[in-house]
Amino acid sequence: MSLKEQLENLQQKSLQDIQKVVDLDALNQIRVEVLGKKGPITEVLRGMRDLSNEERPKVGAFANEIKRDLAQAIEARKAELEAKKVATQLAHETLDVTLPGQPVKKGTPHVLTQVIDDLEDLFIGMGYQVVAGYEVEDEKHNFEMLNMPANHPARDMQDTFYITDDLLMRTHMSPNEARDLENHDFANGPIKMISPGRVYRRDTDDATHSHQFYQMEGQVIDKNITMADLKGTLEYTIHHIFGEGRDLRFRPSYFPFTEPSVEVDIACFRCNGKGCNVCKQTGWIEVLGAGMTHPNVLKAGGVDTEVYGGFAFGLGIDRFAMLKYGVDDIRNFYLNDVRFLNQFTQEG
Amino acid sequence: MKVSYRWLKDYLALTTGPAALAEKITRTGIEVAEVTQMSAGLKKIVVGHILSCEPHPDSDHLNICQVDVGQDEPFQIVCGAPNVTTGQYVIVALPNSRIADNVKIKKGKMRGVVSMGMICGLQEIGFADSVVPKEYVDGIFVFPEAIEPGTEVYEALGMNDDIIDLDLTANRADALGMHGVAHEVAAIESLTPHFENIVVTESDVQTADQLTAQVADEQLAPSYHLRMLQNVTVQPSPMWLQTRLWNAGIRPINNLVDVTNYMMLTYGQPLHAFDADALMGDHKQIEVRLAKTGEKLTTLDEGEHDLTNEDIVITDGHQPIALAGVMGGLNSQITADTKNMIIEAAVFAPTAVRKTAQRHNLRSDASSRFEKGVNVADVQTALDAAAAMMTDLGNGQVTAGTVSPTNLVPTDKVIEIEADRINRVLGTEIATQTIVELLERFGFGVVNTDNHLTVTIPPRRWDIEIQADIIEEVARLYGYDNLPSTLPTGDMTTGALTTEQKALRQTRHTLEGAGLTQAISYALTTPEKARQFTLVDSALTVLDWPMTQDHAHLRMNLITGLLDDAAYNVARKQTNLALYEQGRVFLKQAKAQVRPTEIEYVAGLMSGERQIKTWQTTAVPVDFYTIKGVVERLMATYNLTAAVDYRPTQDYPEMHPGRTAAIYVGEQLVGFVGQVHPAVAKEYHLKETYVFQLDLAQILALPTSSVTAKPAPKFPEITRDIAIQVADQVSNAAIVSAIKAKGGAYLCSVELFDVYAGSHIDAGKKSLAYTLTYLNESATLTEEEVNLAFEKVVAELVATFDAKIR
């Protein structure tokens, strides 16, 4: 057998061994055996000294070629075996991905806060300031400056928690409008403010009444504010909260601190205007009261009614939340049952 | 105000149907609560004529009636009403009929006797108790006159009329009378209302010879008028009148009283009738004055009232006979025997009437009108119309003349306004001529001089006083729906939250991120709860006239609200709780402070398990360090310049004396954190509960540090661990502070990683282990440098705390 034939045989056999081997250690052993200094190729090549000068380089080149081929075959087989090993490993690591993840705790903002934040962000975007005021108010700001003089029916003890003859728990957020009018310097530009907060009424708590609830007032006072501006602002607000497509109804109404006054109804959620129990068969649900600021209110705040005018609006945060989320008992907001609170996880 | 559509048609040639009209009225200014027809839902209810009425053999109260219901044979109907008798025309619900509340009537047997339907009382076909004539309240209704048997009853009882229920705002008392409503609807429908002219036929007897009257103070009754009727006959009113009254929610009583109520509904002017013969003296004397303390009056509803010197009363010169504008006295009421009577039409002081009605709990149809005002122009008209109708319905003669100790002369009001101003306020471009036409539809006089309008308002619209009122009238008739829709323009304003508002939001977000859910509790509470868990001494703020004692005091802490919330949840098996509340407390710290200072606080509560048992982890209960971690996280967000320090405290009696820390920023106390005293927790039916409370206002006012960026360290840190055994009472804070004091320039952090007491540790001792981290920001630290620094710390701990290095 010529040297070349021996090499060819060797190659043949080694390739077969490489294909047969199934683990990396064995493969490594083959590599050492076949390609190592004491390996069969080296052994065969020792016989080269018996070859002619002419043949020696040819066989040498051939031997190198086989060495390279075998090295490649080993590498290829190694990659193959490694991939297999990884695959086995991964298969071994397989988890039941349907098992629950580790709970991550996140508290929920109160649904009333969510409504307030949403409204605040909306109005801030339109250039309004947010004003807080006092929960304990005086008669002057809660009533008198809002065109409700002494003996006005709205000032009756029945509806108001008085602390002294002059001090009371604010019954609405409008005192902050009076305070703003009182303090504002129009040299700094127009008044554009909202004021969300807690108010109190002398009511017995039941499904639709609460002695404590939340309202938001807003007002804009400038040189050329129109009722059309009020209408546009209210439409924008209500559509933002209750959805674009909802029909609105603007209805004349009466409040001591605005003239003309308006109440806004939205088409009933349940029946969409046809009439049902929720809307008391009217097809409409009242959501908001507003109007053009009464001249007496402006005058009480020291504003020149010949130059400035504007609008004011007030809405019930609890009522908005009840309508938006279908809450049927206002007491839910103040009992703080965590099962109730934690359902409002979708913020905004 | 319940408005009869048919009655309205007496005044207006209406073409719009009731439902459509109601929607128009609502959109123009008076909200319609509902439109109803009493006959709706009723079926097969007819007039029956009782041919015979025999007692049921097996009953002591039932009667067997043969009733002609317009069919070939009479129907046999068993009836239990006490007032049933032969010859009556009655309401019969036939077999398979439907009466009130959707109840079906079927042919049946009563104690063995066949009954073909039911003879009904008015309540059974839907009438409210309060409008059913007294004599029929406990029995069947009997028609006053013969009606063809078998005829449906609805027409005769006024039940086919559409009733439009107006939800009137306080300013629209002008629509508390049908004439006022007619004017309003006339404007909406561009119609002209027509009202009957009243003519009173007077006798030769002069009223003034029979009667004198005086008003003690003109303020009490600025307009006061009396007429007299002689020889009247008291009897039931005709059906048309009764039906109009009950459709308006008023119970028919007798012809004379009914007329006073009918005129109140017509003109919005309450009237009152006295039995003249019940008054003292031959010559009758009426006086309007304030009551004297100690005087008493029994009103028509038989209620006895101790009068005060703020009640206006009508007297007969000797004793009170009516509470002015509220309710008449029982002593002078119209009875079946009344022969001579006095009718009163007046304007009373609105506030006094309102307060009297409130004080004596006697709100009536009359008082609600007087307190909102009446049409000054119709006082005499209503009086005359009543006198005329009473003679029609009750015979008798009206004496000559009205006795009027006070009188208000009705005057028109004139308001000047530029058409342009109307458009400027509304944001419209309505033509001046259109504005004029709109105002004229209300029946106002309008003179247009170069777009300057002079508007004349009749007395019946006393709510119109200023320009803004005129603008509203134009706007509502023009239609709010027709107004354009724009957003305010003009000088730009910037909208943004203030620093404080942002900090409040951030506080909420941090706590929510830490797993706490926001609660909103009641700010009004009991005195005990208001006073618990207070950070500072404060006087209590108390409501003058609370609704309940549970909500009568302003809170001075936020924790009791959270404890109430926790108790509510625990009672419902929700025991793993993490709640916070952000809100105000009301403190009066200064001497003689009346108005409380409102301070923003934040408080939190945790109890139960902070980590629930899962398939991977075991349950971990909430402990002091859980809630302290939340507070530490929160305090870190404020970037306060001074260090936050937790010091053991026993200052809060509601807190666990060994598990509470006062929270200081520098030397300023800002709150506390710890376990609720087990005794207090027990009062709330709670187990181990942890809370914190912070004075946010104070924290937000403290100096803060802004961040100056540093590059991330380029050189490696070197750490050293140390475990020491010290006496139990040595605090971690003391050790950390000693380590930091002696740690050298390169010590950058000290982290506690183990606390241990028990076996292998001497009694009264504990073991603490810390990792000290060293870093030189400008060079690589050498082992020698660190060893040197570390040894100094070790020496210090041994020297100061007698620490044993482990």
Contacts between the chains, C-beta under 8 A, distances in Angstrom:
chain1	res1	chain2	res2	distance
A	99	B	615	6.6
A	100	B	614	7.1
A	100	B	615	7.4
A	102	B	614	6.7
A	102	B	616	6.5
A	102	B	617	7.2
A	103	B	612	7.0
A	103	B	614	6.8
A	105	B	514	7.7
A	105	B	515	3.2
A	105	B	578	7.2
A	106	B	512	6.2
A	106	B	513	6.6
A	106	B	515	6.3
A	107	B	511	6.2
A	107	B	512	3.8
A	107	B	513	7.5
A	107	B	514	7.0
A	107	B	515	5.3
A	107	B	516	4.2
A	107	B	517	4.2
A	107	B	518	6.7
A	107	B	578	6.4
A	107	B	580	7.2
A	108	B	512	6.8
A	108	B	517	4.8
A	108	B	518	6.8
A	109	B	508	6.3
A	109	B	512	6.0
A	109	B	518	5.1
A	110	B	517	7.9
A	110	B	518	4.1
A	110	B	519	6.8
A	110	B	520	5.1
A	112	B	520	6.1
A	113	B	508	7.1
A	113	B	518	6.0
A	113	B	520	7.6
A	117	B	505	7.4
A	120	B	497	7.4
A	123	B	495	6.6
A	124	B	495	3.8
A	124	B	496	6.2
A	124	B	497	6.8
A	125	B	495	6.5
A	126	B	487	7.2
A	126	B	495	6.5
A	127	B	492	6.6
A	127	B	493	4.0
A	127	B	494	6.2
A	127	B	495	4.4
A	128	B	493	7.4
A	128	B	495	4.8
A	129	B	493	7.6
A	129	B	495	6.3
A	129	B	496	7.7
A	130	B	497	6.1
A	130	B	498	7.5
A	130	B	501	6.0
A	132	B	501	7.8
A	134	B	598	5.9
A	135	B	523	7.0
A	135	B	584	6.2
A	135	B	586	7.5
A	135	B	598	5.9
A	136	B	541	7.3
A	136	B	554	7.4
A	136	B	586	6.5
A	136	B	595	6.1
A	136	B	596	5.8
A	136	B	598	6.6
A	138	B	595	7.7
A	151	B	351	4.6
A	153	B	170	6.5
A	153	B	354	6.5
A	153	B	371	7.3
A	156	B	358	7.3
A	157	B	545	6.1
A	158	B	358	7.5
A	161	B	524	7.5
A	161	B	543	4.9
A	161	B	544	7.8
A	161	B	545	7.6
A	161	B	546	6.9
A	161	B	547	7.8
A	162	B	543	7.1
A	162	B	544	4.4
A	162	B	545	6.3
A	163	B	541	6.2
A	163	B	542	7.2
A	163	B	543	6.1
A	163	B	544	6.0
A	164	B	544	6.8
A	164	B	594	6.4
A	167	B	594	6.8
A	167	B	595	5.8
A	169	B	524	7.7
A	169	B	543	7.4
A	189	B	491	4.7
A	189	B	492	7.7
A	189	B	493	5.5
A	190	B	488	7.9
A	190	B	490	5.8
A	190	B	491	5.7
A	190	B	493	6.3
A	192	B	488	7.3
A	192	B	493	4.9
A	192	B	495	7.3
A	198	B	523	6.8
A	198	B	583	7.7
A	200	B	523	8.0
A	200	B	524	7.3
A	202	B	545	7.7
A	202	B	547	5.5
A	203	B	547	7.0
A	204	B	547	6.1
A	204	B	548	7.9
A	211	B	522	7.7
A	211	B	524	6.8
A	211	B	547	6.0
A	211	B	551	5.9
A	212	B	522	5.5
A	212	B	523	6.4
A	212	B	524	6.8
A	220	B	488	5.2
A	222	B	488	6.7
A	222	B	490	4.8
A	222	B	491	7.2
A	223	B	490	6.6
A	224	B	424	7.3
A	224	B	489	7.6
A	224	B	490	6.2
A	225	B	488	5.7
A	225	B	490	7.6
A	226	B	424	7.0
A	226	B	425	6.3
A	226	B	426	6.1
A	226	B	427	2.9
A	226	B	428	8.0
A	226	B	486	7.0
A	227	B	425	6.3
A	227	B	426	4.7
A	227	B	427	5.7
A	227	B	475	6.6
A	227	B	483	5.9
A	228	B	426	6.7
A	228	B	427	2.9
A	228	B	428	7.0
A	228	B	483	5.3
A	228	B	484	4.3
A	228	B	485	6.2
A	228	B	486	4.7
A	229	B	427	6.3
A	229	B	486	5.3
A	229	B	487	6.2
A	229	B	488	4.5
A	229	B	489	8.0
A	231	B	480	7.4
A	231	B	483	5.4
A	231	B	484	7.5
A	231	B	485	4.9
A	231	B	486	7.7
A	232	B	484	7.9
A	232	B	485	4.2
A	232	B	486	4.6
A	232	B	487	4.8
A	233	B	487	6.1
A	233	B	488	7.0
A	235	B	485	5.7
A	236	B	487	6.9
A	249	B	27	7.0
A	249	B	481	7.7
A	250	B	27	7.9
A	250	B	480	3.8
A	250	B	481	6.1
A	250	B	483	7.5
A	251	B	26	5.9
A	251	B	27	6.0
A	251	B	29	7.8
A	251	B	31	6.3
A	251	B	480	6.9
A	252	B	27	7.9
A	252	B	28	6.6
A	252	B	29	3.9
A	252	B	472	6.8
A	252	B	475	7.3
A	252	B	476	4.1
A	252	B	480	6.4
A	253	B	29	7.9
A	253	B	31	7.4
A	253	B	169	6.0
A	254	B	169	3.5
A	254	B	170	6.3
A	254	B	171	4.6
A	254	B	172	7.0
A	259	B	466	7.5
A	259	B	468	3.9
A	259	B	469	6.2
A	259	B	471	7.6
A	259	B	472	5.7
A	260	B	468	6.9
A	260	B	471	5.9
A	260	B	472	3.4
A	260	B	475	5.1
A	260	B	476	7.1
A	261	B	472	7.3
A	262	B	480	6.1
A	263	B	31	7.5
A	280	B	33	7.7
A	280	B	34	7.1
A	281	B	34	6.4
A	282	B	33	7.8
A	282	B	34	7.2
A	292	B	425	6.2
A	292	B	468	6.9
A	292	B	471	7.6
A	294	B	468	6.6
A	295	B	466	6.5
A	295	B	467	7.8
A	295	B	468	6.0
A	309	B	425	6.7
A	333	B	520	6.5
A	334	B	520	6.2
A	334	B	521	6.5
A	334	B	522	5.8
A	335	B	565	7.4
A	335	B	568	5.7
A	336	B	519	4.0
A	336	B	520	7.0
A	336	B	521	6.6
A	336	B	565	3.9
A	336	B	568	6.7
A	336	B	569	7.4
A	336	B	579	6.8
A	337	B	568	6.4
A	337	B	569	6.2
A	337	B	572	6.5
A	337	B	574	7.2
A	338	B	517	6.1
A	338	B	569	5.5
A	338	B	574	5.3
A	338	B	577	6.6
A	338	B	579	7.4
A	339	B	572	7.7
A	339	B	574	6.5
A	341	B	517	5.2
A	341	B	518	7.3
A	341	B	519	7.1
A	342	B	517	6.1
